[in-house]
Amino acid sequence: MDISKAKCPECERRMAIHQVQCLDCGMKLQGQFEISPLADLDPAEQMFLTAFLRYHGSLKKMEELFEISYPTVKNRLNHLAAKLDQQFEAKAPEIEVLEKLENGDIDASQALELLR
């Protein structure tokens, strides 16, 4: 699976990692691991942010590297910041289930089923 496309191909919702393995010794950890919000960005967006960090936030260097104007660099950074902000503002699915339970929209057994 391409982790940079951390969306379910069926329903388009975020996917979670359930197992990680050491490439050297083979040890495995199982559980539910969150995928970084950065992994939800497409590869071009990841590359842009990586370059921005690599060159210590130099907008001039970004202009040269990507052959784009200063306003375009700023617009891309603003777009990426807004995209990441949306991910951090989104409620965790568990919180939504608990709110439905608190509001009486679902009962405890339904909440437990949704949380599995």
C-alpha positions as CSV (number, residue, x, y, z in Angstrom):
1,M,0.0,0.0,0.0
2,D,1.2,3.5,-0.8
3,I,1.1,5.2,2.6
4,S,1.1,8.6,0.8
5,K,-2.4,7.7,-0.3
6,A,-3.8,6.8,3.1
7,K,-7.4,6.7,2.0
8,C,-9.6,3.7,1.7
9,P,-10.1,2.8,-2.0
10,E,-13.7,1.8,-1.2
11,C,-15.1,4.6,1.0
12,E,-12.4,7.3,0.7
13,R,-12.1,7.6,4.5
14,R,-8.7,7.6,6.3
15,M,-7.0,4.3,6.8
16,A,-5.1,3.1,9.9
17,I,-2.1,1.0,10.2
18,H,-2.6,-2.2,12.3
19,Q,0.8,-3.8,12.2
20,V,4.4,-2.5,11.8
21,Q,7.5,-4.7,11.4
22,C,11.2,-4.2,11.9
23,L,13.0,-4.8,8.6
24,D,16.1,-6.0,10.4
25,C,15.0,-8.4,13.1
26,G,11.4,-9.0,12.0
27,M,9.8,-8.0,15.3
28,K,6.1,-7.0,14.8
29,L,3.9,-4.6,16.7
30,Q,0.2,-4.9,16.4
31,G,-2.4,-2.3,17.3
32,Q,-4.0,0.7,15.7
33,F,-1.5,3.3,14.7
34,E,-2.6,6.7,13.3
35,I,-1.3,7.8,10.0
36,S,0.5,11.2,10.1
37,P,-1.5,14.0,8.6
38,L,1.5,14.6,6.4
39,A,1.0,11.2,4.9
40,D,-2.5,12.3,3.7
41,L,-0.9,14.9,1.4
42,D,-0.2,13.9,-2.1
43,P,3.4,13.2,-3.1
44,A,3.9,16.5,-4.8
45,E,2.7,18.4,-1.7
46,Q,5.0,16.2,0.5
47,M,7.9,17.1,-1.7
48,F,7.1,20.8,-1.6
49,L,7.0,20.8,2.2
50,T,10.1,18.7,2.4
51,A,12.0,21.2,0.3
52,F,10.7,24.0,2.3
53,L,12.0,22.4,5.5
54,R,15.2,21.3,3.9
55,Y,16.0,24.9,2.9
56,H,15.0,26.3,6.3
57,G,11.9,28.1,5.0
58,S,13.7,30.2,2.4
59,L,11.0,31.5,0.0
60,K,13.8,32.7,-2.3
61,K,15.2,29.2,-2.5
62,M,11.7,27.8,-3.1
63,E,11.3,30.2,-6.0
64,E,14.5,29.1,-7.6
65,L,14.0,25.4,-6.9
66,F,10.5,25.1,-8.3
67,E,10.8,28.0,-10.8
68,I,7.8,29.8,-9.5
69,S,7.1,33.3,-8.3
70,Y,7.1,34.4,-4.6
71,P,3.3,34.8,-4.6
72,T,2.9,31.3,-5.9
73,V,5.2,29.9,-3.2
74,K,3.2,31.8,-0.6
75,N,-0.1,30.5,-2.1
76,R,1.1,26.9,-2.0
77,L,2.2,27.2,1.6
78,N,-1.1,28.8,2.6
79,H,-3.0,26.0,0.8
80,L,-1.0,23.3,2.5
81,A,-1.4,25.0,5.9
82,A,-5.1,25.2,5.4
83,K,-5.2,21.5,4.3
84,L,-3.3,20.4,7.4
85,D,-5.5,22.7,9.7
86,Q,-8.6,20.9,8.4
87,Q,-7.1,17.5,9.5
88,F,-6.2,18.8,13.0
89,E,-9.7,20.3,13.4
90,A,-11.5,17.1,12.5
91,K,-12.9,15.2,15.4
92,A,-11.6,11.7,16.0
93,P,-14.2,9.1,15.1
94,E,-14.2,7.9,18.8
95,I,-15.2,11.4,20.0
96,E,-18.1,11.4,17.5
97,V,-19.3,8.0,18.8
98,L,-19.1,9.2,22.4
99,E,-21.0,12.4,21.5
100,K,-23.8,10.3,19.9
101,L,-24.0,8.2,23.0
102,E,-24.1,11.2,25.3
103,N,-26.9,12.8,23.1
104,G,-28.9,9.6,23.2
105,D,-28.6,9.0,19.5
106,I,-27.2,5.5,20.1
107,D,-27.2,3.1,23.1
108,A,-24.1,1.7,24.8
109,S,-24.1,-1.6,22.8
110,Q,-24.2,0.4,19.5
111,A,-21.4,2.6,20.8
112,L,-19.2,-0.4,21.7
113,E,-19.9,-1.9,18.3
114,L,-18.8,1.3,16.5
115,L,-15.7,1.6,18.6
116,R,-14.5,-1.9,17.6
